[in-house]
Amino acid sequence: MSTNAERLRAPQQRAERATRILDMAAGLLLSHGYRRVTMDDVADGVGIGKGTVYLHWKTREQLFSAVFAREVLYAADELRQVLQQDPRACLLHNFARAYFLAITNRPLLRGFLLNDPHLLGKLTGSSDTARDQRHAAMARDHLTLLAKHGLLRDDMNIDEIGYAYQATFEGFLRAEGAAPEGAPEQRADLLARTIQRAFESEPTLPDATLRDLSAATVTLLAGLIDADRIASGLPGA
């Protein structure tokens, strides 16, 4: 193989190795929990030296933060697929339902969010302020789109709806920690009904308008996913 070909292949090999490391770390975290998984465990599982893992992530927390970031991306991409399949998913109550299920049906992400709040703080940290701002901006842009089409109640402004909606959504997520096993769809339905009654109006939109609104929402979400992937430095960025 020529030197140029080797140089072209090196980034691909690095990305493939990073993916294997993330996959192994995710599997071990799901099986054993954060406190019991070491960098040695991850390296042994992949069949590489621990020093090679450190070429990608300098600390255990950085590696597990990357696993968390990837789980968030997977959930967001699942939401995007729902939007692409069903234009009505852009409506706030349906959007909340789909995202709730995308999170709660991912055992590792659910564990990160619900099982150990102190762990989540370690894994996110102050460095993800920019990510929080991106997500908040996307949520506000989505609400603005809905409001322009008369789909939100008009006795609250966008910021008030955004705050109350986020508090409601996060409250339902936190309650999952004490929820009985199974039947997340029923709780997702309850969330959707709560959101609809609290924040939405009920105009009838033409199908073409609804498709345009859904496409605009997909564009917002796709931009967020791309920005998060680039910022996280995950393979495929």
NORWO-V940066 format. One line per field, one symbol per residue. phi: phi as a letter, one per 20 degrees, with the letter a starting at -180 (. if undefined). Layout:
phi->???
This chain:
phi->.ffffffffgffffffffffffffffffffedngfeddffgffffencfffffffecfcfffffffffffffffffffffffffecgffffgffgffffgffefedgffgfgfdebgffgfffemffegffgffffffffffffffffemedfdecegfffgfffffffffffffffdfffmlfffffffgffffffecdecfdeggffffffffffffffffffffffffemfgnf
